[in-house]
Amino acid sequence: MKVLIFGATGMVGQGALRECLLDPGVEEVVTIGRQATGRNHAKLHEIVHPDLTNYAAIEAQLVGFDACFFCLGIASAGMSEADYSRITYDMPLAAAKMLLRLNPAMTFVHISGASADSSERGRVMWARVKGRTENALLRLPFKAVYIFRPGGIRPMHGIASRTTLYRIIYGIAAPLLPWLERSFPRYVTSTEQLGKAMLKAAREGAPKPILECEDINRL
């Protein structure tokens, strides 16, 4: 299986990349983002691309993939809806539409978030935008589209969030996170479990298109 990962420098993306590199069934991993991950591995190829809404210059490198894991995201604090939408809606849709044209038999896995608003009409801006993104992606005729909605995420294997506030929170909560993950699987997962679940969904499918935290932990 050949896998393309967007957002491989973020916490979830780092977890997805780690599991892909460890999985013997994955023969090649390509990451694409505005920064390199800094990882070196025989089956890893990195594409540094500054404009994540336009891929015309690199389309030749984006053919022949079985799965895409879109892990790129940002916290909404302090952002206008227009600015948040450019990252949360415009970027995944630009990538997905391009990949659909080049890889129509691909499985597309998108990392969203718990409490995303599928109605697109709620009061909470970030939830409304995420819901709009989910709905647009689910309408695309890939082989399959899966929306992952993790809640709390336990970073493992040295993985850390790039967001300073999240690093502080995770640092304080670190002793409790393994217990929370075991005790509250409806609300907490881990970077390792997310990566493994994405691979399983791409390889074998999943029982439904939108997977909440508990569903992710069951895969």
Secondary structure, 3 states (H helix, E strand, C coil): CEEEEECCCCHHHHHHHHHHHHCCCCCEEEEEECCCCCCCCCCEEEEECCCCCCCHHHHHHCCCCCEEEECCCCCCCCCCHHHHHHHHHHHHHHHHHHHHHHCCCCEEEEECCCCCCCCCCCCCHHHHHHHHHHHHHHCCCCCEEEEEECCEEECCCCCCCCCHHHHHHHHHHCCCHHHHHHHCCCCEEEHHHHHHHHHHHHHHCCCCCEEEHHHHHHC
